[in-house]
Amino acid sequence: MGSDSADVTYAWFDPQRLHPEVESLIYWRNAARSGAALGAGLALLVALACCSVVSVLAYVSLLALSAAVAFRLYKNVLQAVQKTNDGHPFKWLLEAEVSVSAERAQALAAAATAHLNAALYELRRLFLVEDLVDSLKFGVLLWCLTYVGACFNGITLIILGWIALFTLPKAYEMNKAQVDANLELARAKINEITAKVRAAVPLGRRAEGDKDK
């Protein structure tokens, strides 16, 4: 299969589909910012693994408030000593727009609704065995997840996912040709096995007449 089809197959790796700020972080365009984001996220997740959510939120908020108060007092003392009138040190933040527009809220709600409806339709299709082979593959996935759940709890999986978010995209970008070739081989093998199963199990696909109904 040519490179064009590979690009379509693995388009979900395309950094152009991401928000520029997100793309810059997870692809390490700025090493200092990406490292800070990775470290801060890991620190927060490890804290959540060790303490309750309420405690972590309270301590983080208290730390942020203490830093803001200390900085405000420092700037006030500095202005008094230098006899300047620079105003509130956080004036630019106080005047920044933080509200969500009605149009933006509607767009987010519409996108969330579309994803939710698609997920509900797919789950209905899988659980009600519209396609036997797809439901069997879904069952294998659920069976594998039972072993994952036995080895890792939810917060551990989130921590691993956070680390993967900052490592896998960059690793893929640096080794795109080799990874695409291996993924294409795996996809072809899976399609071959699926085709054999569908041929052996006629119920794995609906009849042409049922599709038109």
Secondary structure as UniProt FT lines:
FT   HELIX           3..9
FT   HELIX           11..13
FT   HELIX           15..17
FT   HELIX           20..26
FT   TURN            27..28
FT   HELIX           31..50
FT   HELIX           53..82
FT   TURN            89..90
FT   HELIX           91..94
FT   HELIX           102..127
FT   TURN            128..129
FT   HELIX           132..151
FT   HELIX           154..165
FT   TURN            166..167
FT   HELIX           168..174
FT   HELIX           176..200
FT   HELIX           202..204
FT   HELIX           208..212
//
